[in-house]
């Protein structure tokens, strides 16, 4: 009775490698790259700035938000913006690969120093600046700019043109409008007409005390996976 010969070592090694790879969990890609753009113009005083930074930290620390960030392997960066030519990355891109990573990023957000103080409001310049940041996270499936602010444009280039250019580049822009207490919505209306891209949305916070829960709801909406 003839005995079958053993496969050569090269084939055995290849088979072993395939078996190991087959047992590995699939690598999850970055679903969303998210720019959190924070208004630090002259209308934001020192106490209001602290409320914004702490609001970001608490929103990121929320259990549902942290889970969504980690599940989507989201890349986050925080930008401060004000007048023409006044935009700065205060927290660089970081991949949210674990709850511990989210916690560290939230703590850093709470302590981030203010980049600008006492200047104008130029959302168009901010959009152009933020759009250029996505080159560093080109593997992420969606690119989103999350702009919060408490007033319409009073400086810089055209906001509508900058938003249209971002839309052509496949970037989504959403807005968080900080309004005074009452019924008027001038900032919300400006964001709706000039800032957000088609398919984007605006959420309104009534005063900076409402900033944290509104931002939390906004991030969850931005990171929700499409259905259907």
Secondary structure as UniProt FT lines:
FT   HELIX           9..23
FT   STRAND          32..39
FT   TURN            42..43
FT   HELIX           46..61
FT   HELIX           63..71
FT   TURN            72..73
FT   STRAND          75..81
FT   TURN            84..85
FT   STRAND          87..95
FT   HELIX           99..111
FT   HELIX           123..131
FT   HELIX           132..137
FT   TURN            138..139
FT   STRAND          142..149
FT   HELIX           159..168
FT   TURN            169..170
FT   STRAND          171..179
FT   HELIX           186..190
FT   HELIX           191..195
FT   TURN            198..199
FT   STRAND          202..206
FT   HELIX           208..210
FT   HELIX           211..223
//
